[in-house]
Amino acid sequence: MVLFGKREVVFKVRGDKARWKAARAAVETAGIQIMEASSYEGEIPLCSCGAKIDRRNYGPNGWIDRRIYYIAVRPENAEQAKALLADI
């Protein structure tokens, strides 16, 4: 991860961590430098107590992944990364 410089998001997916990991590995093996590869909450939890425990996740269907995963690269590498990630 590079701290400074412009970055462009080339991959964004909601709730599919396995696909995000595969995309990140593909970009790394292609030799493209990743500026940022992280995730953030897609929805605010229903609980207002600050615990960030979402009671919707504890039903019969189990935990629901509501996170948004993304990968950002340098602008000069964006087109190459987008072409690489088109089929992932």
Rosetta constraint file for C-alpha pairs under 8 A:
AtomPair CA 1 CA 33 HARMONIC 7.91 0.50
AtomPair CA 1 CA 34 HARMONIC 5.90 0.50
AtomPair CA 1 CA 35 HARMONIC 4.96 0.50
AtomPair CA 1 CA 36 HARMONIC 5.46 0.50
AtomPair CA 1 CA 37 HARMONIC 7.54 0.50
AtomPair CA 2 CA 34 HARMONIC 7.21 0.50
AtomPair CA 2 CA 35 HARMONIC 4.84 0.50
AtomPair CA 2 CA 36 HARMONIC 6.97 0.50
AtomPair CA 3 CA 35 HARMONIC 7.21 0.50
AtomPair CA 5 CA 74 HARMONIC 7.60 0.50
AtomPair CA 6 CA 74 HARMONIC 6.19 0.50
AtomPair CA 6 CA 75 HARMONIC 6.82 0.50
AtomPair CA 7 CA 35 HARMONIC 6.42 0.50
AtomPair CA 7 CA 36 HARMONIC 7.94 0.50
AtomPair CA 7 CA 72 HARMONIC 5.76 0.50
AtomPair CA 7 CA 73 HARMONIC 5.28 0.50
AtomPair CA 7 CA 74 HARMONIC 4.75 0.50
AtomPair CA 7 CA 75 HARMONIC 5.84 0.50
AtomPair CA 8 CA 72 HARMONIC 5.09 0.50
AtomPair CA 8 CA 73 HARMONIC 5.48 0.50
AtomPair CA 8 CA 74 HARMONIC 6.10 0.50
AtomPair CA 8 CA 75 HARMONIC 5.59 0.50
AtomPair CA 8 CA 78 HARMONIC 6.63 0.50
AtomPair CA 9 CA 70 HARMONIC 6.88 0.50
AtomPair CA 9 CA 71 HARMONIC 5.73 0.50
AtomPair CA 9 CA 72 HARMONIC 4.07 0.50
AtomPair CA 9 CA 73 HARMONIC 6.54 0.50
AtomPair CA 9 CA 78 HARMONIC 7.93 0.50
AtomPair CA 10 CA 70 HARMONIC 7.63 0.50
AtomPair CA 10 CA 71 HARMONIC 5.98 0.50
AtomPair CA 10 CA 72 HARMONIC 5.67 0.50
AtomPair CA 10 CA 73 HARMONIC 7.00 0.50
AtomPair CA 10 CA 78 HARMONIC 6.38 0.50
AtomPair CA 10 CA 81 HARMONIC 6.70 0.50
AtomPair CA 10 CA 82 HARMONIC 5.72 0.50
AtomPair CA 11 CA 23 HARMONIC 7.87 0.50
AtomPair CA 11 CA 70 HARMONIC 5.31 0.50
AtomPair CA 11 CA 71 HARMONIC 5.13 0.50
AtomPair CA 11 CA 72 HARMONIC 7.11 0.50
AtomPair CA 11 CA 82 HARMONIC 7.53 0.50
AtomPair CA 11 CA 85 HARMONIC 7.40 0.50
AtomPair CA 12 CA 68 HARMONIC 6.95 0.50
AtomPair CA 12 CA 69 HARMONIC 5.68 0.50
AtomPair CA 12 CA 70 HARMONIC 4.30 0.50
AtomPair CA 12 CA 71 HARMONIC 6.68 0.50
AtomPair CA 13 CA 20 HARMONIC 7.11 0.50
AtomPair CA 13 CA 68 HARMONIC 5.77 0.50
AtomPair CA 13 CA 69 HARMONIC 5.38 0.50
AtomPair CA 13 CA 70 HARMONIC 6.48 0.50
AtomPair CA 14 CA 42 HARMONIC 7.57 0.50
AtomPair CA 14 CA 65 HARMONIC 7.93 0.50
AtomPair CA 14 CA 66 HARMONIC 6.58 0.50
AtomPair CA 14 CA 67 HARMONIC 5.93 0.50
AtomPair CA 14 CA 68 HARMONIC 4.37 0.50
AtomPair CA 14 CA 69 HARMONIC 6.15 0.50
AtomPair CA 15 CA 64 HARMONIC 7.82 0.50
AtomPair CA 15 CA 65 HARMONIC 4.71 0.50
AtomPair CA 15 CA 66 HARMONIC 5.21 0.50
AtomPair CA 15 CA 67 HARMONIC 5.42 0.50
AtomPair CA 15 CA 68 HARMONIC 6.18 0.50
AtomPair CA 15 CA 69 HARMONIC 7.43 0.50
AtomPair CA 16 CA 20 HARMONIC 6.47 0.50
AtomPair CA 16 CA 65 HARMONIC 7.45 0.50
AtomPair CA 16 CA 69 HARMONIC 7.64 0.50
AtomPair CA 17 CA 21 HARMONIC 6.17 0.50
AtomPair CA 17 CA 69 HARMONIC 7.00 0.50
AtomPair CA 18 CA 22 HARMONIC 6.27 0.50
AtomPair CA 19 CA 23 HARMONIC 6.17 0.50
AtomPair CA 19 CA 88 HARMONIC 7.28 0.50
AtomPair CA 20 CA 24 HARMONIC 6.10 0.50
AtomPair CA 20 CA 69 HARMONIC 6.42 0.50
AtomPair CA 20 CA 70 HARMONIC 7.21 0.50
AtomPair CA 21 CA 25 HARMONIC 6.15 0.50
AtomPair CA 22 CA 26 HARMONIC 6.17 0.50
AtomPair CA 22 CA 88 HARMONIC 7.79 0.50
AtomPair CA 23 CA 27 HARMONIC 6.25 0.50
AtomPair CA 23 CA 85 HARMONIC 6.53 0.50
AtomPair CA 23 CA 88 HARMONIC 6.58 0.50
AtomPair CA 24 CA 28 HARMONIC 6.21 0.50
AtomPair CA 24 CA 37 HARMONIC 7.46 0.50
AtomPair CA 24 CA 71 HARMONIC 7.11 0.50
AtomPair CA 25 CA 29 HARMONIC 6.10 0.50
AtomPair CA 26 CA 30 HARMONIC 6.21 0.50
AtomPair CA 26 CA 84 HARMONIC 7.75 0.50
AtomPair CA 26 CA 85 HARMONIC 7.80 0.50
AtomPair CA 27 CA 31 HARMONIC 6.62 0.50
AtomPair CA 27 CA 32 HARMONIC 5.68 0.50
AtomPair CA 27 CA 33 HARMONIC 7.74 0.50
AtomPair CA 27 CA 34 HARMONIC 7.53 0.50
AtomPair CA 27 CA 81 HARMONIC 6.66 0.50
AtomPair CA 27 CA 84 HARMONIC 7.47 0.50
AtomPair CA 27 CA 85 HARMONIC 7.89 0.50
AtomPair CA 28 CA 32 HARMONIC 5.83 0.50
AtomPair CA 28 CA 33 HARMONIC 6.88 0.50
AtomPair CA 28 CA 34 HARMONIC 7.32 0.50
AtomPair CA 32 CA 73 HARMONIC 7.68 0.50
AtomPair CA 32 CA 77 HARMONIC 6.90 0.50
AtomPair CA 32 CA 81 HARMONIC 7.30 0.50
AtomPair CA 33 CA 73 HARMONIC 6.50 0.50
AtomPair CA 33 CA 74 HARMONIC 7.47 0.50
AtomPair CA 34 CA 71 HARMONIC 7.21 0.50
AtomPair CA 34 CA 72 HARMONIC 6.23 0.50
AtomPair CA 34 CA 73 HARMONIC 4.86 0.50
AtomPair CA 34 CA 74 HARMONIC 7.42 0.50
AtomPair CA 35 CA 71 HARMONIC 7.78 0.50
AtomPair CA 35 CA 72 HARMONIC 5.51 0.50
AtomPair CA 35 CA 73 HARMONIC 4.78 0.50
AtomPair CA 35 CA 74 HARMONIC 6.44 0.50
AtomPair CA 36 CA 71 HARMONIC 5.81 0.50
AtomPair CA 36 CA 72 HARMONIC 5.01 0.50
AtomPair CA 36 CA 73 HARMONIC 6.76 0.50
AtomPair CA 37 CA 69 HARMONIC 7.63 0.50
AtomPair CA 37 CA 70 HARMONIC 5.78 0.50
AtomPair CA 37 CA 71 HARMONIC 4.38 0.50
AtomPair CA 37 CA 72 HARMONIC 6.24 0.50
AtomPair CA 38 CA 69 HARMONIC 5.93 0.50
AtomPair CA 38 CA 70 HARMONIC 5.79 0.50
AtomPair CA 38 CA 71 HARMONIC 6.75 0.50
AtomPair CA 39 CA 67 HARMONIC 6.34 0.50
AtomPair CA 39 CA 68 HARMONIC 5.35 0.50
AtomPair CA 39 CA 69 HARMONIC 4.26 0.50
AtomPair CA 39 CA 70 HARMONIC 6.10 0.50
AtomPair CA 40 CA 67 HARMONIC 5.57 0.50
AtomPair CA 40 CA 68 HARMONIC 5.48 0.50
AtomPair CA 40 CA 69 HARMONIC 6.81 0.50
AtomPair CA 41 CA 66 HARMONIC 6.53 0.50
AtomPair CA 41 CA 67 HARMONIC 4.62 0.50
AtomPair CA 41 CA 68 HARMONIC 6.24 0.50
AtomPair CA 42 CA 66 HARMONIC 5.40 0.50
AtomPair CA 42 CA 67 HARMONIC 4.92 0.50
AtomPair CA 42 CA 68 HARMONIC 5.53 0.50
AtomPair CA 43 CA 66 HARMONIC 6.54 0.50
AtomPair CA 43 CA 67 HARMONIC 7.67 0.50
AtomPair CA 45 CA 52 HARMONIC 5.88 0.50
AtomPair CA 45 CA 53 HARMONIC 6.59 0.50
AtomPair CA 45 CA 54 HARMONIC 4.98 0.50
AtomPair CA 46 CA 53 HARMONIC 7.98 0.50
AtomPair CA 46 CA 54 HARMONIC 5.83 0.50
AtomPair CA 46 CA 55 HARMONIC 7.15 0.50
AtomPair CA 47 CA 51 HARMONIC 7.30 0.50
AtomPair CA 47 CA 52 HARMONIC 6.70 0.50
AtomPair CA 47 CA 53 HARMONIC 6.53 0.50
AtomPair CA 47 CA 54 HARMONIC 6.23 0.50
AtomPair CA 47 CA 55 HARMONIC 7.43 0.50
AtomPair CA 54 CA 58 HARMONIC 7.88 0.50
AtomPair CA 55 CA 59 HARMONIC 7.96 0.50
AtomPair CA 57 CA 61 HARMONIC 7.83 0.50
AtomPair CA 57 CA 62 HARMONIC 5.71 0.50
AtomPair CA 57 CA 63 HARMONIC 4.45 0.50
AtomPair CA 57 CA 64 HARMONIC 5.63 0.50
AtomPair CA 58 CA 62 HARMONIC 5.51 0.50
AtomPair CA 58 CA 63 HARMONIC 6.29 0.50
AtomPair CA 59 CA 63 HARMONIC 7.90 0.50
AtomPair CA 73 CA 77 HARMONIC 6.46 0.50
AtomPair CA 73 CA 78 HARMONIC 6.15 0.50
AtomPair CA 73 CA 81 HARMONIC 7.83 0.50
AtomPair CA 74 CA 78 HARMONIC 6.29 0.50
AtomPair CA 75 CA 79 HARMONIC 8.00 0.50
AtomPair CA 77 CA 81 HARMONIC 6.19 0.50
AtomPair CA 78 CA 82 HARMONIC 6.04 0.50
AtomPair CA 79 CA 83 HARMONIC 6.17 0.50
AtomPair CA 80 CA 84 HARMONIC 6.24 0.50
AtomPair CA 81 CA 85 HARMONIC 6.09 0.50
AtomPair CA 82 CA 86 HARMONIC 5.92 0.50
